[in-house]
Amino acid sequence: MRKEKFVVTGMTCSACSSRVEKAVNKLEGIEKASVNLLTNSMQVEYDEAKLNEEAIVQAVVDAGYGAEPVAEPANAAGQPGAAQKRSSQKPGENPAVKAAREAIEEMRRRLVWSLVFLVPLLILSMTPLFAKIIGFAIPDFLQTYFYGTDNAIWLAFTEFILTVPILLINKKFFINGFNGLARGGPNMDSLVAVGTGAALVYGIFAIYRISWGLTHGDAALADLYRMNLYFESAGMIVTLITFGKWLEARSKGRTSSAIEKLMDLAPKQAVVIRDGAEVTVPVEELAEGDEIVVRPGESIPADGVIISGNTSVDEAAITGESIPVEKQPGDKVISATINKTGFIHFTAQRVGENSTISQIIRLVDEASSSKAPIARTADKIAGVFVPVVMLIALATCIFWLLWGESFEFAFSCAISVLVISCPCALGLATPVAIMVGTGKGAENGILIKSGEALETAHNLDTVVLDKTGTITEGKPRVTDVVLPYGAAEETNPAFAALLEAAAGLEHGSSHPLAGAVMDFVAEKSIAIPEMQNFTTLFGKGVQAEKNGSRFYAGNDKLMEEAGVAIAPVAKELDRLADEGKTPLLFAKDTELLGLIAVADREKATSRQAVAEFKKLGINVVMLTGDNQRTAEAIQKRMGIPQVIAGVLPEGKEKVIAGLQAEGHKVAMIGDGINDAPALARADVGIAIGAGTDVAIESADIVLMKSDLLDAVDAVRLSKDVIKKIKEGLFWAFFYNVICIPVAAGALVHWGIHLSPIFGAAAMSLSSVTVVTNALRLKRFKPTEAVRGSGTDETGAVKLLSLHNEATVIAAGTKTANHNDNQNTGGLTMEKVLKVEGMMCGHCQKHVHDALAKLEGVTAVDVNLEAKTATVQETRDIPVAEFEKAITDAGYELVK
């Protein structure tokens, strides 16, 4: 199956899009065809063995419209794609943006020239009425040459001359409208064409009747038709509808602003190294493997890996993250992000249509062009709407004639029915909301792949969260170090002995926990000792030898077999298990050296995200491969209602299927690494932390950042979009159900009769109202992270000595258990320092480490957003000491 997009021209209302869709779906080999009125586009999936582009285009042409394939992106060599060669579309120009711009300009031009002729037409036709109502004298010139029975022919023919140019300027209504009628597919233009055409024909008939009356001495006949010419109605109707279409086109143009902004972000040129020299080339000519040079302030033109230079990169355009990310050789860079400070060289890995920004544009474009299931009812109604309205107009005219009313009255009611009916509002309610919603999501790093996913998300009642990489950071880190004796400080020789043993035993291991220990050892600048005779003891740990001594690292079972007494740390083992941490025991021969606890820390916003899901009435379920005790510890900290522990990667899909079997609408949120089956099984699959890998096929929604709050915002956005769609559809149905009977004369008994001019104005404003209401989605605001809503944000490590039972916080947590301050005998004081100059996580760590080294400091909490450092101290540290420590670290203490 091949998936292709076409630009469709000539569509004016939902009846048109419905006709095109039906015509293409009838073709043999078509899997699915979806037409979007807003973007004037058609998404088609078809079997290439049975069908080709030419046949699809011909089917659209036979239906009375035009079509051409959308241009394919240029390839790595810069050569245009096949479809681009056949298309008149400019390379790199989005069809929705182009169509919106051209429609606005065309409507503006038509409106201006229509007004040039309409103003004098209205002056001629309406002056007597306003003179009578307001009470002013009619100018002599008009009274002499145009008013009165003797001047009836002058008045009628002048109005006719002024009306004809207006109708010619807006001839599109008649061409499209009568073509639609001839092909058996009437549309909104057909209603306008028949209504205004009938008014024009009646006006011409009136001229003949006036002539007859004047030449045969029948002044009463001439006066009757002089007062009912309807030329001003014909001119006013098409001008008002053109005005409405202009407003509608401007509003529709605003809906495509998100795609336009994304396309503006894409770099146009790149500096590459060719034959040892720097050469500036268009991005279309980039190829994988090119060495690209980026200077400070420049946009990164492709995805790749830095090979030289250090910098900070503003990735806000892609991830929505406002804080620049520090980069060094070996780190990845993303296209369309901004190089802030350093001069870098990087190797291009993904260029052109494969780059991150190109994939994001494609996803947003496809999503905005897709249809939500809720639109199907509106499409079905739109397909029969126009023929039904025309029958109602005919029936209205016949009814009033049979009732005994004048032909003029019956004729006026019929025209009012034709011009007040609005199928456009039905067709615009869904695509406008989807386009604005998906664009707003993209602005905040939330990529929604289809209208169907957007609609399904608003009905979710259960969210299943994968623990690793979703709730947690996905990278285990050391959280606690417990020494069996001596002072609880890093200067204690026992601390160094423990870390040296850990470094020797865990060096070279591929286990994730070993990696966490080695990162901690490297941070403390501990040399790695050489050990021999490594042995892996399955399910227990490892052992090795050095200088005749045997070293062990593992669990309590290994320690017991080695004759190492662990009773002194039994309480600590229980505490760590209750906190969801994994303790690693280390021993030398039969001597316990201590233990190091490792945990995969929860993300700072995970707890808040769980709470926000609860507010939305969504049940939260966590899946984890951990044991039940560890899972319950995380459940308690995060406030998660339901936890399913001991789930292997291949078992996640079964859990999703089980919840669906119980009647739940389920979303699966995972990091996309081993969650593909579960993401595909769920009603809505949400891939979190996709980063540069935005083309995750199994996910319906892709979150660029590793922030669970974005998943909450995706659901919130879905609910807002569907709300706007329902409001738009309600207005469209309500408007037509109320206005058509009124136009037909249902309230004449109470003195209410709607003229065709007011009917045209109401029809124009109905579409504008629907579009404007959907544009309110631009006000959507993402959920703000609440400080302190998660777990320890600073990466604190607790250093505990069992000998004096005092806890010292080595890297800044806010609380201390185990008889706080017994080592000082005093109370802990807290000071808040205002620090300027911090820009990123590295700055945060530098300030944290500088303050933590001060004597008497027991805890440091550095908040990057607030630019503050909260310090707990066991002595009153002078401000000068704080200032010196912060200044030496390269920052400024404000207060």
N, C-alpha and C positions, 0 to 999 in steps of 0.2 A: 504494500500500500504506500502511495506517495501522498504527502501532505503539501498543499500549495495554497498561496493566497492570491486573490485577484482584486483589482480595483474595479468597482462597478459604477458606471455613470448613468445619469438620467433618473435616478430614484428620487422621489419627492416625499413619500409618506410610507407608512408601514404596509399599506396595501401593495406598494411597489416591491418592497423587500420580500414580502410573502410570496408574490408572484414569481420573482426570480428564484427564490429558494425552491419552490415547487417545481419549476421548470428544470432546474439542474438535478434535483433529487430523482427525477424520473429517468435520468440517463442510466443505461446499463453500465455497471462498473463503479458507480458512485457508492461509497460507503456512508458518507455524511457530507452535507453541504449546509453551511450556516452563514446567513447574510446579516450584516450589521448596518443598519440605516445610518447610525451616527458617524461611523468611519467610512461609509461608502465602500465597504470591503466585503469579501466573501472568502471564508475558509473552506477548503475542499479536501476531502480524503478520497482517493480513488485508486482503482486498480489500473496500473499503467499498461497491463496486457490487453485490457478491454477498452481503454479510453485514453484520450490525449488532451492537451491544452486547447487545441483548435476546436475540438468538439464541444468542450465546456463553454468556450467563448461564443460559439455559434448558438448554443442553447440560450444564452443570455440575450444575444442579439435577436433571436426569434421571438423572445418574450417582450421585445420592444425597448431594450436597454443596451448599453455598451459595456465591454469588459476587456481587461488586459491583465496579464500576469504582473505581480509586483516584482520589482527589480531585485535580483539576488545580490548579496554583498560581493564586493570584488574579492578575488582570491589573493593569495600571498604575493603573487607577482604583479598584482595591481590590475589584472585584466578583468573586465566586467563579466558578470555571470551571464548565462544564456538568456535568462528572462530579461535581464537588464538591457541586452542588445535589442530585444524586440520592443521594449517599453520606452515610452517618451519621458518617463519619470527620471528626474535628475538623480545621479548616484548619491546615496547617503540621505536622501530626503524622504521623510516618513509620509506615507499616503494620507494619514489622518491630518497631519499638519498642513500638507500641501492642499488637500481638499478644503480644509477649513479656511485657509488664507484666501483661496480663489473664490470660495462661496461668499465670503464677507465682502470682497471687492466688487464682485458682480452685483450682489444685492444692493450695495451702497450706490453704485452707478445707476441701476434701474430705479431706485427710490428717488434719487435727486431729480432725474429727468421726468419721472412721473409727477412729482410735485410741481415742476415748472408748468405743466399743462393742467394739473388738477386745481391749483389755486384759482386761476381765472374761471374755470368751470364751476367751482363752488360759489364764487362771487356772483356769477350770473344766475345760478339755479336757486341759491339760498337767500339772496338779499331781500326779496319780498317777505319771506317768512320771518327773518330776523327783524326787519323793519316793523312788522306787525307786532312781534313779541316785545321788542325793546322800545319801540316808539320813535325811531329816528326817520328823517325824510330820505327817500330814495334819491340819489343823485340824478340831476336832470338828464345827463348823457344816457344813463341806463334807461330812464323812464321814456325818453324820446325814441330810442332806437330798438329796445328789446322787450319792454313790458307793454301790456295791453293786448287786446285781441288783434288789432291790426298788425302788430309786430310779432305775432306768434311764429311765423315761418322764420324770421330772422333769428329769434331766440333758439328755436329748435335746431336749425341748421348750424348755428354757431356752436352750440353745445355738442352736436355731433362731430364737428370738425375738431374740437378740443378733446373729445373722448377717444377718437380713433388713434392718435399717437400714443396715448396711454396704453391702449390695448396692444399696439404693435411693440412698444417697449417691453411689455410683459407677455410677449407672444409665446413664451415657454409654457405658460399655463395651458394655452390652447393646443399647442403642438403635442405636448405630453398627454394632456387630457383626452383629446379626441383620438390620438393613437391608441391610448389605453382602451377606450371604448371600442374602437375598431377591432382590436385584438381580443376583445372579450375579458379584459382585465382592468376595469375602471379604477381610478385612484383619486386622491384628493384633488389633483389638478383637473380631473374630469368633473368634479362637483363645481369647482370654480369656473371652468370653461363653460359648462352648461348654464350655470346661474348667470354669469355676466353676458354670455352669448345671447341668452333669452332676453335679458334686459336691453341689450343693444338692438336685437331684432324688433322688440316691442317699441323701442324709441323710433326706429325707422318707420314702423307701421304707423306710429303716432304722427310723424311728419306728413304721411300721405293723407291721414284722416283730417289733419289741420288744413291741408291744402283743399281737400274736398269741401270742408265746411266753409272756408273763406270764399271759394269760387262759386258756391251754391247758396250763399247768403245764410248759412246755418252757423251763426256766431256761437251759439251754445255748444255745438259740437267742437268747434275750434277751441273754446275755453276749456272744455273737459279734458281734451288731450294735451293742451298746453300746460296743464297743471300736473300731468302724469307722464313725463317724458322718460324717466328712468336712466337717462344718459349719465347723470351724476352718480347714480347707484353703481352702474357698471364701472366707471372710472374710480370711484371711491373704494369699491370692493377690492379690485386688483391692487390698488395702491396700499390699502391697509394690510392686505395679506403679504405684499412685498415687504412692508415695514416690519410685520411680524417675523417674516423669514429672515430679515436682516438681523433683528434682535436674536433670533434663534441661532443664526450662524455665528454671531459673536459669542454667544453663550457656549455653543458647541466648540468653538475655537479655544475657549478657556479650559474645556475638559481635556484637551490634548496637550496642555502646557507641561504636564509631567514628562511625557515622552520627549517633547521639544527640549526641556531642560536636560534630560539625560543625553540627548544627542549633542547638545552644546558642550557637555562635559567631555565628550570623546575628543582626544587630541587629534589635530589635523596633520602635524608634522613630527618627525623624530630625527634626532641626531645619532647616526650610527658610525661605527668604525669600519671603513672600507679601504683595503690596501694600506692600512696603517694611518689613515687620515680621517678626520671627522667630516662627515657628509650629511647634509640635511635632505631628507627624503619625505615624501608623503607617507602617511601610516599605511596606506594600501600596498606600499612596496616592501613593507617589513616581512621578513621570513623568520621562521623558527631558527634559533641559533645565532641570530644577529647580536653583536655587542652594541648596546645602546648607552649613550651618555645622557645623564640628566643633571642639570644644574639647579641650584636653589631657586624656588619659586616656579619651576616648570612642572607641567603635568606629565605623569608617567604614561608613555604611549602603548605599552603592552604588558602582559603578565610575564614575570620572570623571576630570576634569582640574582641577588647582588653578588658581584665577584670582587668589587673593591669599593672602599669608601664607607663612611658611617653617616647616618642622617636621621631625621625624624620625618615621618610621613603623615600627612593629614588624610585619613581615610573616610572622612565624614560623608563624602558623596556616595560611597559604596555601602558602608556599614551603618552610617548615622552616628558613629562614635565621634564626639567632638574633640577628644584629647588626642594629640598626635602620637603616633607609635614609633618608638625608636627602632632603627634597623641597622644591621651590620652584615658583613659578608656571610653568605649562606642563608639569609632571610629572604622570604618571598616578597615581591612587590606586586601591586594590583594596578591594572590599567585605569586611567582617569583619576587616580589619586594624586595629591600634590606633594612634591618634594619640598620640604620646608627649609632645611638648614644646610645639608651637606652636599658634596659633589660626589656622585656615584656612577659606577659602571655596572650594568647588569646584562645577563644573557636572556634574550627573549625566549619564552617557552610556549606562549599562546598569543597569537596575533590575529588581526582581522576579525572575522566572524566568530572565532574561537575565544577571543579575549573576554574577560569578565564583563566589561561595560557593554559589549555587543550582545552577550547572552542575556544580560539584564534587560536591555532595550527590546530584544526579541520576546522575552517572557512577558514583559509588561504590554507590549503591542498585541501579542496573541491573546492575553487575558482580556484586554479591553475590547477586542474584536469578538470575543466569545459570548455565548448566550447562557443565561441562567435558566433552569427549568421553569421558574416562575413566569418567564416571558411566553411560554407556549400558549397559555390561554389567550393572552393579548394578541398573539400572532393569528390564532384561529379566528378571533373576532374580526381582526383587521382584514382578513381575507375575504369576508363577506360583507364588511361594513358599508362600502361605497354602493354596491348594488341595492342593498336594503334601504339606504338613505334616499337614493334616487326614486325608489318605489314609494317611499313615504312622501316625498315631495309631490309626486304625481297624484297620489291618493289625496293629499291635502288640497291640491287645486280642484280636483273633481268633487271632493266633499263640500267645499265652500260654494262651488257653483250650484250643486244640487240643493244646498241649504238656502239658496236664494241671494247670496252675496254677489257683488259686482265682480266682473272678470278682473278688474284692476286689483281688488282686494285678494282674490284667490291667487292671482299671479304673484303678488307681493309675498304672500305666505309661503308659496312654493319656493321662490328664490331664497327667502330667509332660511328655510330648512336646508337648502343645498349649501349655502355659504357658511352657516353656523356650525355644521357638522365637522368634527375634527378627528380624523384617524391618526394624525401626527402625534398627538399627545400619547396615544396608546403605544405607538412604536418607539417613542423617545424615552419613556419612563425607565425602562430597564437598561438600555445601553449607556445612557448618560451617567447613571448612578454607578454602574460597573466600571466605566472608564475613569471617573473621578476617584472612586474607591481604590482601584488597583494602582492608580498613579500616586495617591496619597500613601499607600502602603510602601511603594517603591522608595518614596522620599525618606521613609523611616526604616529602610533596610528589611522590609517585609515584602517578599515577592509572591504574589498570588497567581497561580498558573491558569486559572479558568474561572468563569462565572459560576460554574457548577460547584466548584470547591468553596467559593465565596458564599453561595447560598447554603450549602450543607453545613458550613461551620457555625451558622447562626442557630442551628437546631441541636448542637452538641449538648449532651448531658453528662458525658464521662470523658475525662482526659487521662490517658495512660502515659506516665513519664518513665523513660528509661533513666536509671540512676546515674550511671557513669557517663560523664560528658554532658548531661542534661541538667540534673539537679546539682551535680558536683562538677568540679573543674576537669575531671578526667585525667588528672595528673597527681598521683599520691605524693604527699610531702610529709616530712618529719614534723610531729606535733608536740611530742613529749620526750624528754630524756630523763631517766631515773637512775641515780647513783646509789649504791648500797651503803655508802659511808662517806664521811668527810663533808666539807662545806659545799653547799649547793651553788657553786659558781664555776665559771669556765676556767678559772685559774687552778682549780683542784686537779692534781695529777691524775686522779681517778677518771676525770672527764676525758682527758687526753688519751688515757689507756683504753677507755671504752671505744672512743672513736677510731683509734689506730687498729684495734682488733676488728671493728666493723668494716673499716676500709679494706683490710687485708682479706677478710672473708667474703665480702660482697663484690670486690673488684672483679670485673669480667662477667658477672652474672647478668643474664638477660631478663630476670624477673623484675616486674615493675616496682616492687617494694625495694629491691636492691638498688634500683636507679634512684629512688627517693633518698635512701641512706647515702649514696655516693654524692648526690647533689649537696646534701647537708655537710658532708665531710669536706667537700671542695670549698664550700662557703667558709668553713672554719680553718681553711689552709692546713689541713692535716696531711702529712706525707703518707703515701700508701706503702706499707711494709710488704716485703716479699714473703710469701708462704708457700709451703710445699704439700704434696699429698692431699690435694683437694678431693673430697668425697661428697657427693650429693646423696642425702638420705631422704628418699621419697616420702613426702607427707610430713616430714619432721624438720628439715633444714639442711645445713652444710657443716662440714668440719674440715680443718686443715692443721698443719703443723708448722712450728717455727721455733728454732733453737731448742729442740727437744720437748717443747710444750705443745699440748693439743688445744686448739681453740674451737669453740662451738658457736653457731648462730642458728636459732630456730625457735620452736615452740616449747611448751612445758614438758611434752613427752620426751623430747630429745634431752632436755636438762635432767630429767629423772633418770633416764637410761645412763647418762654420763656421771651420775652421782652428785649432781649439783643441787644444793638446797635452794628451793625457790619459795619456801614458806614466808620469808621476809617480804616478798613482793606480791604475795597472793592477793592482798587487798587492792594493790595497784592494778593487777591483772583484771580483777573484776570491774574496777572503776573504768579502765580503758575500754573493756568490752561493752560496758553500759553506754559509753560515749560513742560507740561505733568505730573504735580505733583498733588497729592490728598491732599487738606488741611483739617485738622481736627481742628474744633473750640472748645475751652474749656471755660466754664463760671462758675462763682459761683453766684448763685441767678441771678441778672440782670447785674452783672459785668463781662466784658470780660477779661479773664485771658491771652489770647493769642491764637496763633494757631501753630500747628505742621504740617509741610508738609511731606508727605511720598511718595516715588516713588520707583519703581523697576528700578534700575540703569541699563543703557546699559553697556554691556561688553566692555572692553577697545579696543577690535579689531573689534567690530561690524561695525563701520563706514568704516574702511579700507576694510573689507570683502565685503561690499556693493559696494564700489568703484572698487574692483578687479573683482566682477561679471560683472559690467558694462564694464570693459576693455575687458572681454571675450565675449562681445556682448550679455549678458544674462539679460533679464528684471527681476527686483526684485519686488516682491509683498509681503507686510506685512499683516498678518491676526491678528486681535486683538479684544478682547471683549470690549475694552475701547470705550468711546464715541468719536465722530468725532473730537472734539477739542483737546483732549489728543493725539489721533492718529496722527493728523496733526503736533502736536508739536514734536513728535518722528520722524515723516517723515522728518521734516525740519532739525532736528539735525543730522539724520543719512544719509540724502541725498537719501532717498528711493523714486523711481519714482511713485509707486502706493501703496496706503493703502486701505484696506477694513476693516472698523470699525464695531463694534457691532456684531461680528461673534461668535456665541456660539460654544462650542466644537463639537457638532453634525453637525454643518453647514460647517465645514472645508472641508469635503469630497465633498459637493455640489460645493464649490468654485473650487476645483481641477477639478471636472468633467466638470464644465462650461468652464474653460480654455482649457481643452482638446478638448471640442466640437468646440472651435474656431480654432483648428488646431495646438495648441501649444504642444511642448514636455516639460512636467512639472516635476520638482523635488520638493518634499515637504521636508522641513527640520524642524524637531520637536524634542522635548525632549523625546518622546516615552511614555509619561504618559497618555495623552488623545488624542494622535494624530494617534493611530493605524489605524483607517479607512482611514484617509487621506494619511498616509504613504503607505498603501496598494493600494490605488486608483492611486497614482501618478505613472508616468512612471519610476521614480527612487525615492524610499523612503530613506531618510537619517536621521538616529537617532543620535542626537548630545548629547554629555555628558553621554554616556552609562555607563562609569565607570566600575563596575564589572559586570553589566548586559549586557553582550555582545550577548546573545542569544535572540535578539529582532526579532521575526519571521516576523513581518510585514515590516521590513526595508531591503533594498537591500545593503545599505552601513551603517556601524556603526562607529561613531566617538567616540573614547575613551575619548577625552577631551571635555570640554564645550567651544570650541573655533570655532567660525564661519569661521575662516581662513582655518581650516581643510576641511571644505566643499568646499571651493575654490580650495584647493589642490587636493581634490578628482576629481573634474572636470578637472583640469589641467593634472593630472596623466592619466585620461581617454583619453584625447585628445592626449597625448604623446604616450600612448600604441597603440591606433588605428592608429596613424601615422606610428609607427614602423611596425605594422601588414601590413598596405597597402604597405609600402616600401618593406617588405619582399615578399609579394605576387607579387608585380610588378616585383621585381628582378627574382623571380622564373619563372613567365610567360615569361618575357623578355628573360631570359637565354635560356629556352627551345625553344622558337620561333625562336631565332637567331641561336643557336648552332646546332640544329638538321639539318636544311638545309645545314649549312656549313659542318658538318660531312658527310652529304650525297653527297657532292661534288658539291654543287651549285656554288662555286667560282673557280672551277678547270680551267675554261676558262681564269681566270686572274692569274693562277699559284698558287692558294691557295688550298692546300689539307691537311686536318687534319688527322694526324696519330692516331691510337687507343690509343697510350700512352698519347698523349696530351689531347685526349678526356677524358680519365680516370682522369687525373689531374684536368681538368676543372670541371668535375662532383663532385669531392671531395671538391674542393674549393667553389663550389656554396652553399653547405649546411653550410659550415663554415662561409661564408659571411652572410647568413641569420641569423644565431645564434649570431654572433658577433655584428651585427647591433642591434639586440634586446637587447643585453646586455648593450648597451649604456644607457638604461633606468636606470641603477644603478646610473647614474649621476644626477638623478632628485633631485632638491632641493626644500624643502617646502618654502612657502612665509614667509618672515620675517616680524614680527610685527613692525610697525613704531610707535615710541614713540609719544604720543600726538595725535594719530589718533582717539581715542575714547573720551568719556566724562571724567569727573573727576575720576582719578584712585585711589585717596587716601581715598575715603569715607568721603569727607568734609561735614560739616554741617554748614549752614549759620545762624548766630544769629543776628537778626535785631530788633532794637528798633525804634518804630515809633515816639517816643518823640523827639529824636535828629536827626533822619533820617540818622544815620551812620551805615554802615554795618561792622561788625567785623566777620572775618572768624575764627570759633572756631576750625576747624581741617584741614585747609590748602587747599583752592582753590587758583587759580591764579588770579581771577578777583574779583572786588568788585563794585557793582552798588550803586546807591543812594548816590551821593555826597561823593565820596571817600575822606578820610582824613580831612573832616571838623572837626572831633573831635581832630585832632592834628594841623591842619593848615599848615602841611608840605607835602612834596612830599614823595612818597613811593620809597624806595631803594630796590635793589635786589642783593643778594649774593648767590654764588654757593659754597657749601661745599663738599669736597671729604671725604666720610666716609667709613672706612674699618670695616669688621666684620659682615656685614649684610648677612644673609643666606636665609631668608624666609620672608613671609608676616608678621609674628609676629615681626621680627626684624625691618622691615620697619615701622610698627606701633609704636614700642617703640621709634625709632629715631624721628618719626614725633611728637609724643606726648611730648617728651623731649624738642624739639625746639619750639613747639607751646606755651609752658608755659612761655617762656621768654618774658619779658616786651618789648613792641614795635613790636613784631612779629605779622604780620597780615595774613601771608599766608606761608604755608610750602608744598613743593611738593617733596616727597622722591621717587627717581627712583632706584629700587632694582638692575636692570641690570647694570646701569651705575655707581652704588655706589655713587650717588650724592644726595644732599638735596638742593633744591632751596628755599631760604628764602626771603620773602618780609618784610621789616621793616620800621617803621616810625621814628626810631632813629638809629644812627650809633652804632651798638652793637659791642663791642670789641671781637676780636677773642678768647680771654681767656674765655669769657662767653660762647661762642659756644662750646669751647673745654671742659669746665667743665660739661655742660649739656649733651654732647655726651658721655663723659667718665663715668659720673654717671649712664648713661643708659646702660653701658657695652660695648661701641664701641669706635673706635679710629678716631679722626679727623686728616686727613692727610694734607689737605691744604684748 
